[in-house]
Amino acid sequence: MRKLFPSLLFLSLLTSSCATKEKHLPRDIASLQMSNGVEGIWFVQGSSTTRGPYNGDLELRKSNDGTYNAVRVITYINSFFDGLKVQEVWTGKAVAEGNALSVSYDLSQADFITRLGTATREPSDFKNKINILERFVRSEKGLTAQFADRKVSNYTEWLTERRNLEAKPLWINERVNLDAKGPHVPAAVRTAITTFKWRIAYDHDPFIKSYKNRSEFKDENPYVIFDPTDFDFYRKNRDVIRLVNKITDDISVTEAVVKRNAYALTLEEKQKGFENNMVTNHINPQGMVAMASVDNQGHLTRFEEDGDSALWTGMYVGSQAMRYLVSREPEALENVRKSLKGLFILMDITRSNDQFARALSTFVAGQPLPPGWHQGAAPFENIMWLEGGNNDMFKGLVHGFLWASLVIPESETEIWSHLREKSRRLLDLDVVKKTSQNYNLALGLAALINKDQGLRDKYKSSYGTWSPSKLSGFSLDTSFYWHGTADWSGMNLSLVSDITGIVLADRLGETRIRDRLRERVMDMWVTYSPAQRHFVTLAAYGFAYQHGTRGDSFRDNSGEAQFQASLQRASWGLREIPYPRPNLDVQYDHSLRPEWCASPIPRMFWYAVKTGGDKPPREFFFQGLYDYPTFEKAAFDSNFLWKESAFLYKGGHAKGLEYASVDYLYAYWMARYTQVPNIN
């Protein structure tokens, strides 16, 4: 009771309320004095000094300690944010005595955004809650209370009629922490981690030392936060945003809007929005995926260069090819054509058979070229290109060529002439000659597109003849996950490469190669399953699991129940992505939240081997033990979700810069194409 009512003055007021002169009250209010007269759902009316009048409900449900669990849900009548109604949900405890009702709520002053434009949060706001004591006493209007949130608003509200409780509370917190620790760290890896921590004096940093007594720090135990709370509500109430146990101001409203934008729309509705936005804002005149500068209405003002455009464009072509195979929409096929031509130019514009460009943009005479960019020679003199086509960007080339070849009719002779010629030329690239995995893919693609038996024979032999082997053309399984640490970007590249390889082998009828690659995808899923990487689960189901592939790693370290549970959650990877994505001047920092804890294992600890100017600062290695939902983290600043480090905890974004949404479209159409269940 002391925590609920800390003030002696409050207790005095509560006692004095019993002596209030009797007034005529509505029947439901008079029943407050009767046995079991408090429990129920009371109609609330009121007004805030900042947001005006409101109405709603106050639910009082008996708890075991003699008090009542309170849920207050009110919606403002005249206060809107971008056309959306504003609703507050507060939860707390209530005590009834005589004709008085006292309710206590603890509200957060800050959640995760530290700055929004010029509005800022103080570090203390994240740790210190505001306790609101609401005391209802009898009046002619009903049970009336006046109180303040001590931050923004003063409130006056009253209770009138009461109805019976419903089967479930008016609001339920469904947020849970999923254990993401994973298997034991091998001794050799433990030695490497210890060595690299010593090189950067990781354990001596004051920030890291401040968490050394936390239990999850000692146990090296990371968690994935899964929060489906209000998903059903938003699907049924699209015109409302909910602020739960927060002070209602511009920052907290913004946090709520991003979650609403994730959950209110169906996956198909978000897909359609992202498709239109890609065409208008993110496919530049060369057909390449680009970032965009936009105005306050989201309209394109100029394309911005993206150094990883070759990879994103190849995946975009793949998404549109899968879209066409599912929907037969002509727009999808046209998108394939346009971006495929951009991939062709990447190989032609360098004037070198062993090199290709990694990005294209419009050359503007008189403007200086950014570092690494070059003006193209005729007939590409109006295009500038970025040097450095590498192993990562090659994955985009071969992926895009493959999927385009599956949907572009061979009657389109000009495109097919380029496909045949470019697929053969892939074999001359340096990144192909130097990497066996790239060589296998290039051989298979050239064999498929050119219907070349000789290349097909080379492709088959390049994978070796020992079927169970993970060596040779299959390469070592380099996936790893050690208590929250992984090569997250490499995971995306590996999946793109393996999807390409599986589809190629299947189209060529090479079932041994195909099935071995499928097993490798399942191995990857087993490795990363503790971290709830939904993109990996979607790919594993679509290209391996549903075809019957399991593998020794699956049988030894996982099972059907674990995969099915992961598959049930996989659609949330898409549900958590808001549409539209927030385009704000914003900073966020989850390390200010009381529950957050630093990780005892540095992220990408192998980078500590670097020396001199290449060595990252110590802060580069900091990561947390909590992975937050997309609408609380990566949605604000990521240009491609599936490559992001899971346990990063802070970031920001400059208003006006908009990222493409290939990540959503690729995962969505991959799931639809491979018939993943529950994509809605």
Buried (B, 14 or more C-beta within 10 A) or exposed (E): EEEBBEEEEBEEBBEEBEEEEEEEBBEBBBBBEEEEBBBBBBBBBBBBEEBEBBBBBBBBBEEEEEBBBBBBBBBBBEBEBEEBBBBBBBBBBBBBEBBBBBBBBBBBBBBBBBBBEEEEBEEEBBEEBBBBBBBBBBBEBBBBBBBEBEEBBEBBBBBBEBEEBEEEBBBEEEEEBBEBBBEEBEEEBEEBBEEBBEBBEBEEBEEBEEBEEBEBBEEBBBBBBBBBBBBEBBBEBEEBBBBBBBBBBEBBBBBBBBBBBBBBBEBEEBBEBBBEBBEEBBBBBBBBBBBBBBEEEBEBEEBBBBBBBBBBBBBBBBBBBBBBBBEEEEBBBEBBBBBBBBBBBBBBBBEBEEBBBBBBBBBEEEEEEEEEBBBBEEEBEBBBBBBBBBBBBBBBBBBBBBBBBBBBEEEEEEBBEBBBBBBBBBBBBBBBEEBBBBBBBBBBBBBBBBEBEEBBEBBBEBBBEEEEEEEBBBBEBEBBBBBBBBBBBBBBBBBBBBBBBBBBBBBBEBEEBBBBBBBBBBBBBBBBBBBBBBBBBBBBBBBBBBBEBBBEBBEEBBEEEBBEEBBEBBBBBBBBBBBBBBBBEBBBBBBBBEEBBBBBBBBBBEBBEEEEEEBEEBEBBBBBBBBBBBBBBBBBBBBBBBBBBBBBBBBBBEBBBBBBBBBBBBBBBBBBBBEBEEBE
